[in-house]
Every structure is written in structure tokens, then in C-alpha cells.
């Protein structure tokens, strides 16, 4: 059985050894846990964002950064590129932000390998038939605050490991690393919608790849939450290789998967969030998806695509000006 925690540990160790090069800080807590600050009190970097994203994906994906991400002849943004041969485990078994870490006054959305030890949430792991077994727990936190010993103790208890084997990586939404790792969810947005909204068995997705622009750092966490989501919803492109069973309607899956199928499509995500009274659970699940989806049905050999990129919404989201 693949272990997302053990596969990610060498990447964590690389980040620790390259902390100065990556513009990150490594903090050893009194209880022995290790915190990697990737953007709270430091600047971070593109390379730190790439490695952070690889860890979110459980070490089971190739992550690259491109500077050739031209959306049209006026707006050019860097892009993050994802390739994985283990889509269900990498994206839903690790990368999915499925753990709301709440300890005292501390709160963060948790993603990454440690979820597979704590089974957060249990239903996801039952759907993909996966659970990790490892003596180390690696959790990625989206937060503007660094966790303390109480948070590390909580993670250790939930994961069943010694607290000295807990690694907590932290990046705010409004940071370079935050922007990269959220765009790096482009493939996961598609697998999430397949499972949660369309009830498709994601274990049939054998390979996946995706690319999405990376948002510039344009403001606080709230503004960046909107901008980073728009990068995927309106600029993300994905490719899924699906081994279908007879009776699977892959054409309908392809038509239903892109973000353009959602009722709220066409608005910047921050506007949609405001209309939902800042409650994620009131937002149509169909909104969380890539802009363009291409599917290769490995059983029939058919190739199909649906969706479109929407540069106008991205420009509106970023309040872009051509000077």
C-alpha cells in the first residue's frame, strides 16, 4: 500500500535543508513537533510553493511552475502544472482540504498526508478504499497564524503518532506559497466534483494532469481566497484518463464536470461567496471545478472535452489594468 506520509517525508526534509534558499522558517516546538512557516512571517517562494503542493498531494504527483501562462495577449500569469498516476489517493486521499483543525482559538483548513491517518473525513477514505499506515504525520495548514504545541498534540492524537513525528506546514492564502498551492488543486477540483457532486467512482480515473494560472498577491486572505479560486474555476484546464465500465456515461460526466455547468458561473468567486453570506456550504458544489475538462476513455478510446476559460472574469477578479 502506498503511504502518502512516508512518500512526502523526503520532500519535507528537503524543505528543511533548503530553508534559506526557499525563504521559509523551520521552528521546533517544545513538544518536539516541527513547524515549517511558508508565508506567515516569511516571504516563501515559487519553489517553496511547488514543494508545498507536492506534499499536499502526498508525494504522488509531479509539480512544475511555468512562466508561459498567457491567458490572452494582455494578461500573462505564471502557471502551476500537475501530473499524477494516482489521482484518487493524491487528490482526495491527501490534497483535499478535508480537515478543519480547531484547537482553542486556533483554526486552519488542513490538507495533505496526515488526513489519511486521521481519516478526515472518514467517508472520503471509504469511497476511495484507502488508509495510510505510517509513524509520521505531515499536515499542510492554510492559515495566517502559526500553530502551537496544543495544535501539534491534537494532530498527533488524531493520527496516532508521537508528537515528535508531527510536521506542520503553514501558508496563508495571501502569500506566494498559498497562491501556488491553491492553483495546484486544479486536478483535485475535478476529482472532488466527480465524487461529491456527480457520484462517480474516482478510482476509475487512472491518470490525471492539469494546469492553472497562479494568482498574484493582491490583498488580504479574503481577497486572495476569491482570486485563487478564480484561477482554477475560470483558468484551470485538466485531462483525465478514465477506465470506464460498460454503462458509465462518460460523455455526460465530461459535460457536467467543468465549472460552466454551475448556476453561479460567470461571477468572480468572491461575489458568489458574499451572496452566500460567506458560507461555503451554501455554494453550489458544482462551482468547484476546472474551467476545461478533457477525458480520454481508456475502454472505448474516445476523447472528449467540455468547458472554456474565461479571461474576462479573471481580469475582473484581479482588478487588472492594461497600462
Buried (B, 14 or more C-beta within 10 A) or exposed (E): EBBBBBBBBEBBEEBBEBBEEBBBBBBEBEBBBBBBBBBBEBEBBBBBBBBBBBBBBBBBBEBEBEEEBEBEEEBEBBBBBBBBEBBBBBBBBBBBBBBEBEBEEBEBBBBBBBBBBBBBBEEBBEBBEBEBEBEBBBBBBBBBBBBBBBBBBBBBEBBEBBBBBBBBBBBBBBBBBBBBBBBBBBBBBBBBBBBBBBEBBBBBBBBBBBBBBBBBBBBEBBBBBBBBBBBBBBBBBBBBBBBBEEEBEBEEBBBBBBBBBBEBBBBBBBBBBEEBEEEEEEBBBBBBBBBBBBBBBBEEEBEBBBBEBBBEBBBBBBEBEEE
